[in-house]
Amino acid sequence: GTQPPFASTGVIKSLTPARSHILVQHDH
């Protein structure tokens, strides 16, 4: 993703469910 980690909420909506799940794990 091109957006920073703190914008994960917006990134998750743009990425696929698989990647969004990974981002959530890293973010939390």
N, C-alpha and C positions, 0 to 999 in steps of 0.2 A: 504493500500500500504506500501511497505517497503522503498520507496524513500521519501526524505524530501519534504516539500511543494514547495520549490523553483524549484523543478524538475517536477512540475505539468504537464508541457508540455509533458514530457516523460511518466508520470503516466497516463495521459488522454488517450494516445495511447494504453496503456496496459489494462485500465479499460473499463467497459461497458459505453455506452452513458449516462446512468442515473447517474452513479457515476462520470463520467467526468464532467457533468453539475454541480454537487454538488461541486466538487473541484474548478471549475471556480468561482462559487459564493463565496467560502471561500477565494480563491486566490485574487479575485478582490474586 
